[in-house]
Every structure is written in structure tokens, then in C-alpha cells.
């Protein structure tokens, strides 16, 4: 099993299989536009702009589990674009913990452990996925996305 076995739904309601990104390095991140860590969108966009032509895709998944997201997926995506210049794909608001956890995030959490075991403790937990769809690393919410650059570079070259 890999991330390629899962589907995701864009903010506009379009569902697709993550296998469309086979052979690419991915960063999957749970986001919240009203979170104090929201300026990380700028660093994520910087990484995306730097590496998208070399095989990096960043996927943002808004979540309101920490009560820091707007009310609709479309509004969240628009806020990311207008405030932070985000151009990478944004998805529908989802659960990242609990009984209603999006299956993709259940898988990501099962593959890695954070400070609170497998639970996601806050917005902007970042998962780095290699070209084979396997979880290569998990980064804490407070980790500046630019700190992932060396790992991204390594995976792109593999």
C-alpha cells in the first residue's frame, strides 16, 4: 500500500486518485488559514515554485479540527491564494484525527509517529512522500517548510 491507493477531493469537489502523481515527490500538509502558522503557506509556495518543474507537488488539506479554518473549502482555498499566493492544489476541508479521519491521513499517521504518537497535534504537520508513494518523513507543525528542502532535493535526485 502507498499514497497512490488513495483518492483526494479538490476544493471544487473534483475527486481524483493520487496515483496521478506517481513518480513525483509530494508534500502533504494539513492547513488552516486562521492559524498562527499560516505564514508557512509562503514557504510552501516558495518550495513549490522552486521544485515543481523538477517533480515536486504540494497538496494542501484544510482542516478545522483545531478551530482555525474558515467555513468552506472554496473560501479556504481562495484565502490561501489571495493572502499567500498559493498555486499548489488545495482540497476540501477534512478531518485529520478521530473517527472521521480522511483515509489518506489515517494512512500517513500509521506510517509515522509524531510527538503525540500517531495523532496530528496541530495544523501544518507536513508529510514528505518519495517517488514510490512511501512516506519518507514527517515534520512537526512548527518546522519551517524550508527546512525540508534538503530532503526534497535528495528525493528528487533519486
N, C-alpha and C positions, 0 to 999 in steps of 0.2 A: 504494500500500500504506500502511496505517496500523495502529495498535494494534488497531483493530476487526477486523482479519483474523486475530487470534489467539484461542486458547482458553486458559483457565486452570482449574486444579483446586483447589477449596477443600480445607481440611484434612480434611473429612469424605469426600473422594473424589468429590464432585459436580463435573462438568466443565461449563463454560458458555462462551459466546462473549463476548468483551469488547465486542462491539457493543451489549450491553445497557446500556453506559454512554455511548452516542452522545449528544453534546450536553453532556456533563459535563466538567469539568476533573478530571484524575486526577493523583495522585501514586503512582508505582510504586516500591517500595523493597525492596531485599534486606535481610533482617533476620537476627539471631542473638540468642537470648535470653541467652547467656552471654558476650556481647561487652561490653567496657568502654563501648561506645557505646549499649548497650541503654536507658539512660535517655532516649534520643531517642524511645522509644515514647510517653513522656509528652507531648512537644511535638507529635508527630504526632497523637496523640489530641486534644490541645488544638485543633489546626488543624481536624481533622475535626469536632469538636463545634461550632466557630465557623462553619464554612462548609458543612457537609453539607446544610443546608436551602436553600443558595444554589447548589448544583450541584457540590460537590466530593466526590469519592470517593477514599479512600486504600486502596491494595491492598498488603498485606504478603506478601512471598515469602521464607520462611525458607530459608537455605542453610547447609550445613555445610562448604562448601569451605574455610573458614578455621578449621575445627575448633572452632567456638564455638556449636554448636547442640545441642539435646537429640536423642534418638534417633528420635522420631516427630513427624509433623506435628501430630497431635492434642495431644501433650504441649507442643509449641512454642506452639500457639495458646492452650492453657489457661494456660501460664505468662505469656503476654502479657496475657491477660485478668485473671488473678489478681494479678500483680505490678504492672502498669502501667495497668490499667483499659481496655485496648484494646477498642473496639467495632467498629472497621472490619474488613472481611473479611481473613482470613488464609488462606494457601494451603498446598499441600503443599510439603514440603522439595524444593528443586530445585538444579540446577547453574546457576551464572551465568557460568562460564568453562569452557573446554575443549571436548572433543568431545561431551559430553553436555549442553551448554548448552540450557536451555529456549528454544525458538524465539522467544518473546517477548523474552527478554533478548538474544538474538543480534541481533534487530531493533533494540532500544533502543541497544545498543552500536554498531551500524553507523550509527545516526543521529547519534551524539555521540562525542566523544573526551574521555577523561579524562587524568589525568597520566601514565598508562601506556598511551597510545594508546586502543584501544577496550576493553581489559580492565578488569574491575571489580577495583579494588585492595583493597577491604575491604568489610565489612558496612556497611550504611546508606548506600550510594550511592543517591541519590534522582533520579528522572526525573519532570519535570513535563510533562504532556500537555495540549494545548489541546482545545477543544471539537470540533475536527475529527479528533482522534485522532493528531495530529502531535506529535513531541517538541519542546517549547518550550525546555527547559533541562535540564541535568544538574548535580547538586550533589554535591560531594565528601562522603565519609563523615563528616568532621569538621564539616561545615556544620550548624549548629543548624537544625532544620526551621523554626523561627520566622522565620529569615532568608528563607524562601521566601514569606512572607505577602504582601508587596507584589506579587510576580509572580503569585501565586494570585488576588489581588484584581483585578489588571489583566485576567487571562484570564477571570474570572467575568463582568466587566463587558462584555467584547467580544461 
